Amino acid sequence: MAQRRARNNNPCQPCKVAKRRCDLAIPRCARCTRQDLDCQVTKIRSSPQDIGDPSSASIASDLGSTSDRYGDQINAGLVDMMDTFFPAEQITDNDYSALPVPLASAFRGWNSMERTNEPNELQDASCCSVDGNPSLGSFDQMHSSLPGSRSTQDGGPPTAAAAAGQNKDERRLLWNVYTSQLVHSITAHQSDIANPLIDYLLPRALESSSFRSAILYLAFVMRSNQSRTNPSQHNTQTPLGQSDLPESSLGAHLENEALSEALPKANPPLSNSRSRGPPNANTSLNTLATLVILCTAYVASGNSQSLLVCLEQAFLLTKMLSNDFCSNEEFVFLVHYLGYIHTIAMLSPGEYGLNAPDFLTIFSKPGINHQGDLLKSDPNATFTPKVSLASGDFNADARSQRLERLAVEKIQQEIQTSCFGDITPTTGISNSVANLLYHVGRLSCLKVAIFSSQSANENQWFWGAFEADVEGLELRLGQMLRHRDSQSRILETFVQKLELLSDEHKDSQLQQAIDKTRYNDALVLCVRVILLAKVQNINTRDIRIPALTQRILSLCSLIENKSHTAGLLVFPLYTAGLYTNDPDSRSFIKQRLKLLSGRIVTDTEKLSQILETSWQNASDESAYDQDV
């Protein structure tokens, strides 16, 4: 093994020709060692530091202003940055053919897991719904089905020439999709201010090739979904004037680029993990961010098997990093996002076998209002009276104007006290509601595990524990519902009073808080529906379930489609759609899902098709029962 020496001390020949920094002397430099290449003179891909384009270094910070600036930057700084990231003319066939690391080496020890490999598909793209058995199969089966072994339509892997030929313009187009849309499709933040995707993750695209590839792959998946849903709109609105999507080989190549670098770092060899010491902060967060974005891409594409592989690796990495990074804000954001995917996956139809803590709330600080950008801490700061009585202006108009403002402030205070006070901006979900969602999801998974157990003694013990947990959740949920019923009546009363006033008293931040509260109230009702129908096996025609679904849809209808919160309604709409038999309700759900098409990660067209299939099956079963 080559002895590590000082940088640039007797560098290898390729590094010497390229005038780049070299970690090892002979026989191979770090780059060649990492990619398992012989040190031969090749054309070298430049890095941002090699090119030294000043515009690329400032892209991350420049993107943190407003979404309106994204379109203006595409033909300027972003294009320059894509030239820096992906100089296609400098990529050779040898460079690409050796890029993917064999994925088998990334899954050490998985061949000992006894899991069947049944085909399944992610049904609800936004809520990670899994239909069928999400097992990962044996080691060989899993390896053959993973993206690294995926072939193109002609039966062979993506070639270097094909990737390099379409690389530059298509990746530039995909980056445009991310910066102009994905930033505001993934989180519940309405503006760019304090958006963690801009503050934390976007700058990582300048330093992490795996994260950059994951971002581009997510953009590729979303762009593919949109082009399938509305091809005419896609052709006319392509920012770079292209009418065709990148070929599927580019998507597979981007996915493979991200996986081949992230998975080995997420699951290093045991010998290395014992001697390496504390994890490197930057590398660890790059890897975790890459896995999180890949999970999002698999949610959008409906690829449940790859989602489960990526989620499990992300959970293992989170466990390794939790002690060292629990106070790191970027790590907390990534963990919250993983927790959201995990919680919604447990609540979705089908079996879900992964176990993980309640990451959605476990790192939240108790007693702190997380709605910072939703509600003013000082209600008087919203409207300051323009007329001061001390100035001697005692005319009737001034007094009337001042009294009206005082009335508005009183209404705002009442509305604020009726809203949830612990909403996390990243997900838009209250911590108390998120905890209920997690526990009802755990119960639904536990029920499946009990029924699949072979031991009668184990079943008897677990069933008793299961019933106790169900009873405890019912008590907590009952208290929450009673409290929210009273608060919701107060909220709607004062909202109606506020609507009677002039438009100058409308506060967009207050409206966001109202919409988020209605969304969380709908989630509480979803917990109740899932507990009855999925956990307790109550018939969907029971009078309680139709009443609950109607209330869920009523709350959704109060949130205007133009509101940013409307993009969060996919899970309540989907849950109500699974358990409603009312034709008008089904029509409303389809209409709202159609309006959300292209705004969110979810493939809403596919989601509507799944609901229609479910409705048709329910209709057939009902007709069969009547015949019998």
C-alpha positions in Angstrom: 0.0 0.0 0.0 1.3 3.4 -0.9 2.6 5.5 1.9 0.7 8.8 2.4 2.9 11.8 1.9 2.5 15.5 2.0 0.3 17.0 -0.7 2.0 17.6 -4.1 5.1 15.8 -2.9 6.0 13.6 -5.9 2.5 13.5 -7.3 1.3 10.9 -9.7 1.6 11.6 -13.5 -2.1 12.5 -14.2 -2.2 15.0 -11.2 1.1 16.4 -12.3 -0.2 17.0 -15.9 -3.4 18.5 -14.6 -1.6 20.6 -12.0 -4.0 19.4 -9.3 -3.4 18.5 -5.7 -2.5 14.9 -5.1 -3.0 12.9 -1.8 -0.9 9.9 -2.6 2.4 9.6 -4.4 2.5 6.3 -6.1 1.0 4.1 -7.5 -2.4 5.8 -7.5 -3.7 9.2 -6.4 -6.8 9.6 -4.2 -9.2 10.1 -7.2 -8.0 7.0 -9.0 -8.1 5.0 -5.8 -11.6 6.1 -5.0 -12.8 5.2 -8.5 -10.7 2.1 -8.8 -8.8 3.4 -11.8 -5.2 3.0 -13.0 -3.3 6.2 -12.9 -3.3 6.9 -16.7 -3.3 10.3 -18.4 -7.0 11.1 -19.0 -9.0 14.3 -19.6 -9.9 15.6 -16.2 -13.2 16.8 -15.0 -12.8 20.2 -13.5 -14.1 21.1 -10.1 -15.5 24.5 -9.1 -12.2 25.3 -7.5 -10.3 24.4 -10.7 -12.3 26.7 -12.9 -12.4 29.5 -10.4 -15.6 31.1 -11.8 -16.5 33.8 -9.3 -20.1 33.6 -10.2 -20.3 29.9 -9.2 -18.9 30.6 -5.8 -21.7 33.0 -5.0 -24.6 31.1 -6.5 -25.7 29.5 -3.2 -26.0 32.8 -1.4 -27.5 34.6 -4.3 -30.3 32.0 -4.5 -31.5 32.8 -1.0 -33.4 36.0 -1.9 -36.7 35.5 -3.6 -38.2 32.9 -6.0 -38.8 35.6 -8.6 -35.0 35.9 -9.1 -34.6 32.3 -10.1 -35.8 32.7 -13.6 -33.5 35.7 -14.2 -30.5 33.8 -12.9 -31.0 30.7 -15.1 -29.4 32.3 -18.2 -26.7 34.0 -16.1 -25.2 32.6 -13.0 -26.9 29.2 -12.9 -25.8 28.4 -16.4 -22.2 29.4 -15.5 -22.5 27.1 -12.5 -23.7 24.2 -14.6 -20.7 24.7 -16.9 -18.5 24.6 -13.8 -20.2 21.5 -12.4 -20.6 19.5 -15.6 -18.1 20.4 -18.4 -19.4 17.7 -20.7 -16.8 18.2 -23.4 -14.1 17.2 -20.8 -15.7 13.9 -19.9 -14.3 10.8 -21.5 -15.7 7.3 -21.9 -13.2 5.9 -19.4 -14.2 8.4 -16.8 -17.9 7.5 -16.9 -17.5 3.8 -17.3 -15.6 3.5 -14.0 -17.8 6.0 -12.1 -20.3 3.7 -10.4 -18.9 1.7 -7.5 -20.4 -1.8 -7.4 -23.5 -1.4 -5.2 -23.0 -4.9 -3.8 -20.1 -3.6 -1.7 -22.4 -0.9 -0.1 -24.8 -3.5 1.4 -22.5 -5.5 3.6 -24.3 -8.1 5.7 -27.6 -7.7 4.0 -27.5 -11.2 2.5 -28.2 -12.6 5.9 -31.6 -11.0 6.1 -34.4 -13.4 5.3 -36.9 -11.3 3.3 -39.1 -12.2 0.4 -38.8 -10.2 -2.8 -42.4 -9.5 -3.8 -43.1 -6.7 -6.3 -44.6 -3.6 -4.9 -45.1 -0.1 -5.8 -45.3 3.1 -3.9 -48.9 4.2 -4.3 -49.3 7.6 -2.7 -46.2 9.5 -3.8 -46.5 12.3 -1.3 -47.4 10.1 1.7 -45.1 7.2 0.7 -47.9 4.8 0.5 -46.6 1.3 0.0 -48.8 -1.4 -1.6 -47.7 -4.9 -1.0 -44.7 -6.3 0.9 -41.9 -3.8 1.1 -39.3 -6.5 1.6 -35.9 -6.1 0.2 -35.3 -9.7 -0.9 -32.1 -11.6 -0.7 -28.7 -10.0 -1.4 -28.6 -11.1 -5.0 -32.2 -10.2 -5.7 -31.8 -6.8 -4.1 -28.6 -6.1 -6.0 -30.1 -7.0 -9.3 -33.1 -4.8 -8.7 -31.3 -1.7 -7.5 -30.7 1.3 -9.7 -27.0 0.5 -10.1 -27.9 -2.6 -12.1 -30.7 -0.9 -14.1 -30.4 -1.1 -17.9 -31.6 1.2 -20.6 -34.2 0.3 -23.2 -31.7 -1.4 -25.5 -30.7 -3.8 -22.8 -27.3 -2.3 -21.9 -26.2 0.1 -19.2 -26.0 3.8 -19.9 -22.9 4.4 -22.0 -20.4 7.2 -21.4 -20.9 8.7 -24.8 -24.7 9.0 -24.4 -24.3 10.5 -21.0 -21.7 13.0 -22.1 -23.5 13.9 -25.2 -26.7 15.1 -23.4 -25.0 16.0 -20.2 -24.6 19.7 -20.2 -27.9 21.2 -21.4 -30.1 18.6 -19.7 -28.5 19.0 -16.3 -28.7 22.7 -16.7 -32.4 22.3 -17.4 -32.8 20.0 -14.4 -31.1 22.5 -12.1 -33.5 25.1 -13.3 -36.4 22.9 -12.2 -34.9 22.5 -8.7 -34.1 26.2 -8.1 -37.4 27.5 -9.5 -39.8 24.8 -8.1 -38.4 22.2 -5.8 -37.3 24.6 -3.2 -40.9 25.6 -2.6 -42.4 22.1 -3.2 -40.5 20.2 -0.5 -41.0 22.2 2.6 -43.9 24.1 4.1 -42.0 27.4 4.0 -43.9 30.0 1.9 -40.9 32.3 1.4 -37.2 31.9 0.9 -36.5 33.5 4.3 -35.2 30.9 6.8 -35.9 28.1 4.3 -33.5 25.3 5.3 -33.3 24.0 1.7 -31.7 27.3 0.7 -29.8 28.0 3.9 -28.4 24.5 4.4 -28.7 22.2 1.4 -28.3 24.3 -1.7 -24.8 25.4 -0.8 -23.8 21.7 -0.6 -24.3 21.4 -4.3 -21.1 23.3 -4.7 -19.0 20.8 -2.7 -20.7 17.4 -2.9 -21.1 15.7 -6.2 -23.3 13.0 -4.8 -25.7 15.5 -3.3 -25.7 17.5 -6.6 -26.6 14.3 -8.5 -29.3 13.5 -6.1 -30.8 17.0 -6.5 -30.7 16.6 -10.3 -32.3 13.2 -10.1 -35.1 14.5 -8.0 -35.6 17.3 -10.6 -35.6 14.7 -13.3 -38.3 12.6 -11.7 -40.5 15.6 -11.0 -40.0 16.9 -14.5 -40.9 13.5 -15.9 -44.1 13.4 -13.8 -45.1 16.8 -15.0 -44.4 16.1 -18.7 -46.5 12.9 -18.4 -49.4 14.8 -16.7 -49.4 17.9 -19.0 -47.0 17.4 -22.0 -48.3 20.5 -23.9 -47.6 22.8 -20.9 -44.2 21.3 -20.4 -43.2 21.9 -24.0 -44.2 25.5 -24.0 -42.7 26.4 -20.6 -39.3 24.8 -20.8 -37.0 27.6 -19.6 -34.2 26.6 -22.0 -36.5 26.3 -25.0 -36.2 22.5 -25.2 -39.3 20.5 -26.1 -38.0 17.1 -25.0 -37.2 15.6 -21.7 -33.8 14.2 -21.0 -33.7 10.5 -21.9 -34.2 7.9 -19.2 -30.6 7.0 -19.3 -29.7 10.3 -17.8 -32.1 9.7 -14.8 -30.5 6.3 -14.2 -27.0 7.8 -14.5 -27.8 10.6 -12.0 -29.3 8.1 -9.6 -26.3 5.9 -9.9 -23.9 8.8 -9.4 -25.6 9.7 -6.1 -25.9 6.1 -4.8 -22.4 5.0 -5.7 -20.8 7.7 -3.5 -23.4 8.0 -0.7 -24.1 4.4 0.2 -20.5 3.3 0.9 -20.1 6.3 3.2 -23.4 5.6 4.9 -22.4 2.0 5.6 -18.6 1.8 5.9 -16.7 -1.4 6.5 -16.7 -2.4 10.2 -12.9 -2.3 10.3 -12.9 1.3 9.1 -15.7 2.4 11.5 -13.8 1.2 14.5 -10.6 3.1 13.8 -11.8 6.2 12.0 -12.7 8.2 15.2 -15.4 10.9 15.3 -17.3 11.3 12.0 -16.4 14.2 9.8 -19.2 16.8 10.1 -19.2 18.0 6.5 -18.9 14.5 4.9 -21.5 13.0 7.2 -24.1 15.8 6.5 -23.4 15.6 2.8 -24.1 11.9 2.9 -27.3 12.2 5.0 -28.5 15.1 2.8 -27.9 13.0 -0.3 -29.9 10.1 1.1 -32.8 12.4 2.1 -33.1 13.9 -1.4 -32.9 10.4 -2.9 -35.7 9.3 -0.6 -37.7 12.2 -1.8 -37.1 11.3 -5.4 -38.2 7.7 -4.8 -41.4 9.0 -3.2 -42.0 11.1 -6.3 -41.3 8.2 -8.6 -43.3 5.6 -6.6 -40.2 3.4 -6.3 -41.0 1.8 -2.9 -38.2 -0.8 -2.9 -35.4 1.8 -3.5 -37.1 4.1 -1.0 -36.9 1.4 1.7 -33.3 0.7 1.0 -32.4 4.4 1.1 -34.6 5.0 4.2 -32.9 2.2 6.1 -29.4 3.5 5.3 -30.5 7.0 6.3 -31.8 5.7 9.7 -28.6 3.8 10.4 -26.5 6.9 9.6 -28.8 9.1 11.7 -28.3 6.7 14.6 -24.5 7.0 14.2 -24.6 10.8 14.0 -27.2 11.6 16.6 -24.9 12.0 19.6 -22.4 14.3 17.7 -24.9 16.4 15.7 -28.0 16.6 17.9 -27.5 20.4 18.2 -26.7 20.9 14.6 -29.6 22.8 12.9 -29.0 21.2 9.5 -28.9 17.7 11.0 -32.2 18.4 12.9 -33.8 19.6 9.7 -32.8 16.4 7.8 -33.9 14.2 10.6 -37.3 16.0 10.8 -37.7 15.4 7.0 -36.8 11.7 7.4 -39.3 11.5 10.2 -42.0 12.9 8.1 -41.5 10.4 5.3 -41.3 7.5 7.8 -44.5 8.6 9.7 -46.6 9.0 6.6 -45.3 5.7 5.2 -46.5 3.9 8.3 -50.0 5.4 7.8 -50.2 4.4 4.1 -52.0 1.3 2.8 -49.9 -1.9 2.6 -47.2 -3.3 4.8 -44.3 -1.2 6.0 -41.5 -3.0 7.9 -39.0 -0.4 8.9 -38.6 0.6 12.5 -37.4 4.0 13.6 -38.0 6.5 16.4 -40.3 9.4 16.1 -37.8 11.6 14.3 -40.5 14.1 13.5 -40.7 15.3 17.1 -37.8 13.8 18.9 -35.4 16.7 18.4 -38.0 19.4 18.9 -37.4 21.7 21.8 -40.4 21.6 24.3 -42.1 24.8 25.2 -40.9 26.8 22.2 -43.2 28.3 19.5 -41.9 27.0 16.2 -44.2 29.2 14.2 -41.6 32.1 14.1 -42.5 33.2 10.6 -46.2 32.4 10.9 -47.4 34.5 13.9 -46.2 37.8 15.3 -45.0 37.5 18.8 -46.4 40.9 19.5 -49.9 41.2 18.2 -49.7 45.0 18.4 -46.9 45.0 15.9 -49.3 44.0 13.1 -51.3 47.2 13.0 -49.9 50.4 14.6 -52.5 53.2 14.9 -51.7 56.0 12.6 -53.6 58.5 14.8 -52.2 59.4 18.2 -54.7 60.9 20.8 -51.8 62.8 22.3 -51.4 64.8 19.1 -54.7 66.5 19.7 -56.5 64.9 16.8 -59.8 64.1 18.4 -62.1 64.2 15.3 -64.7 61.5 14.7 -62.9 59.8 11.9 -59.7 59.4 13.9 -61.5 57.9 16.8 -63.4 55.5 14.6 -60.2 54.5 12.8 -58.5 53.8 16.1 -61.4 51.8 17.6 -61.5 49.7 14.4 -57.8 48.9 14.7 -58.2 48.0 18.4 -61.0 45.7 17.4 -58.8 44.1 14.8 -56.0 43.6 17.3 -58.4 41.9 19.7 -59.6 39.6 16.9 -56.1 38.7 16.0 -55.2 37.9 19.6 -58.3 35.6 19.8 -57.3 33.9 16.5 -53.7 33.5 17.7 -54.7 31.7 20.9 -56.9 29.3 18.9 -54.1 28.3 16.6 -51.6 25.6 17.2 -48.6 27.0 18.9 -46.0 24.3 18.2 -46.1 24.1 14.4 -42.7 23.2 12.8 -42.1 25.4 9.7 -40.4 22.6 7.8 -43.4 20.3 7.7 -46.2 22.6 8.8 -47.3 20.0 11.4 -47.8 20.6 15.1 -45.5 18.5 17.3 -48.5 17.2 19.3 -50.3 16.2 16.1 -47.1 14.6 14.7 -46.8 12.5 17.8 -50.4 11.2 17.3 -49.6 10.4 13.6 -46.5 8.5 14.6 -48.3 6.4 17.3 -51.3 5.5 15.1 -48.8 4.5 12.4 -46.8 2.3 14.9 -50.1 0.6 16.0 -51.0 -0.2 12.4 -47.6 -1.7 11.8 -47.7 -3.6 15.1 -51.0 -5.1 14.2 -49.6 -6.5 11.0 -46.6 -7.9 12.8 -48.9 -9.6 15.4 -51.1 -11.3 12.7 -48.0 -12.5 10.8 -46.4 -14.0 14.0 -46.4 -17.8 14.1 -46.3 -18.3 17.9 -49.6 -18.3 19.7 -48.0 -17.4 23.0 -46.3 -14.4 21.5 -49.5 -13.3 19.8 -51.3 -13.4 23.2 -48.8 -11.2 24.9 -48.4 -8.8 22.0 -52.1 -8.5 21.5 -52.6 -7.4 25.1 -49.9 -4.8 24.8 -51.4 -3.7 21.5 -54.9 -3.2 23.0 -53.4 -1.2 25.9 -51.7 1.1 23.4 -54.8 1.5 21.4 -56.8 2.4 24.5 -54.1 4.9 25.5 -54.1 6.5 22.0 -58.0 6.7 22.1 -57.8 8.6 25.4 -55.2 11.1 24.1 -57.0 11.5 20.8 -60.3 12.1 22.6 -58.8 14.9 24.7 -57.2 16.4 21.6 -60.5 16.3 19.6 -62.5 17.9 22.4 -60.0 20.7 22.8 -59.7 21.3 19.1 -63.5 21.3 18.6 -63.9 24.2 21.0 -60.8 26.1 19.7 -62.0 25.6 16.1 -65.4 27.1 16.8 -63.7 30.1 18.4 -61.3 30.4 15.4 -64.0 30.3 12.7 -66.1 32.8 14.6 -63.3 35.4 14.8 -62.2 34.6 11.2 -65.7 35.5 10.0 -65.5 38.8 12.0 -62.1 39.6 10.5 -63.5 39.0 6.9 -66.1 41.6 7.5 -63.5 44.3 7.9 -61.7 46.1 5.1 -58.9 44.5 3.2 -56.3 46.8 4.8 -56.6 44.7 7.9 -55.8 41.4 6.2 -52.5 40.0 7.4 -50.9 37.3 5.2 -48.9 35.9 8.1 -52.0 35.5 10.2 -53.8 33.8 7.2 -50.9 31.3 7.0 -51.3 30.5 10.7 -55.1 30.0 10.1 -54.5 27.7 7.1 -51.8 25.7 9.0 -54.2 25.3 12.0 -57.0 24.0 9.7 -54.5 21.6 8.1 -53.5 20.2 11.5 -57.1 19.9 12.6 -57.6 17.8 9.4 -54.6 15.7 10.4 -56.1 15.0 13.8 -59.3 13.8 12.2 -57.2 11.6 9.8 -55.7 10.0 12.9 -59.2 9.2 14.2 -60.2 7.7 10.8 -57.1 5.5 10.5 -57.5 4.4 14.1 -61.1 3.3 13.5 -60.7 1.8 10.0 -57.2 0.5 9.9 -56.3 -0.4 13.5 -59.7 -1.3 14.9 -61.2 -2.7 11.6 -64.4 -0.7 11.9 -66.5 -0.9 8.7 -66.1 2.2 6.5 -69.9 2.5 6.3 -70.0 3.0 10.1 -71.7 6.3 10.7 -68.6 7.7 12.4 -66.2 7.4 9.4 -68.4 9.2 6.8 -68.9 12.0 9.3 -65.1 12.3 9.9 -64.3 12.3 6.2 -66.8 15.1 5.6 -65.2 17.2 8.3 -61.7 16.6 6.8 -62.9 17.7 3.4 -64.7 20.7 4.9 -61.4 21.9 6.5 -59.6 21.3 3.2 -62.2 23.4 1.3 -61.5 26.3 3.7 -57.9 26.5 2.5 -57.8 28.3 -0.9 -55.8 26.5 -3.6 -53.6 29.6 -4.0 -52.4 29.2 -0.4 -49.0 27.6 0.1 -50.6 25.3 2.7 -52.8 23.8 -0.1 -49.8 21.8 -1.2 -49.8 20.0 2.2 -53.4 18.8 1.8 -52.4 15.7 -0.2 -52.4 13.4 2.8 -55.8 14.5 4.3 -57.3 14.4 0.8 -55.9 10.9 0.1 -57.0 9.6 3.6 -60.5 10.9 3.2 -60.6 9.5 -0.4 -59.8 6.0 0.8 -62.7 5.9 3.2 -65.4 8.0 1.7 -68.3 6.6 -0.4 -69.9 10.0 -1.3 -69.7 10.8 -5.0 -69.6 14.6 -4.4 -66.7 14.1 -1.9 -64.8 12.0 -4.4 -65.3 14.6 -7.1 -64.0 17.3 -4.8 -60.9 15.3 -4.0 -60.1 14.7 -7.7 -60.5 18.4 -8.4 -58.2 19.5 -5.6 -55.6 16.9 -6.6 -55.7 18.1 -10.2 -55.2 21.7 -9.1 -52.1 20.6 -7.1 -50.5 18.9 -10.1 -47.0 20.3 -10.8 -46.8 22.2 -7.5 -45.7 19.5 -5.2 -43.5 16.4 -5.2 -46.5 14.1 -5.4 -47.5 12.7 -8.7 -51.2 13.7 -8.2 -52.4 12.1 -11.5 -51.1 8.7 -10.3 -52.7 9.3 -6.9 -56.1 10.0 -8.5 -55.8 6.8 -10.5 -55.1 4.9 -7.3 -58.1 6.4 -5.6 -60.4 5.6 -8.6 -59.2 2.0 -8.5 -60.0 1.8 -4.8 -63.4 3.3 -5.4 -64.1 0.8 -8.2 -63.1 -2.1 -6.0 -65.3 -0.9 -3.2 -68.2 -0.6 -5.6 -67.6 -4.1 -6.9 -67.5 -5.5 -3.3 -70.7 -3.6 -2.4 -72.5 -5.0 -5.5 -71.3 -8.5 -4.6 -72.5 -8.2 -1.0 -76.0 -7.1 -2.3 -76.1 -10.1 -4.6 -75.2 -12.5 -1.8 
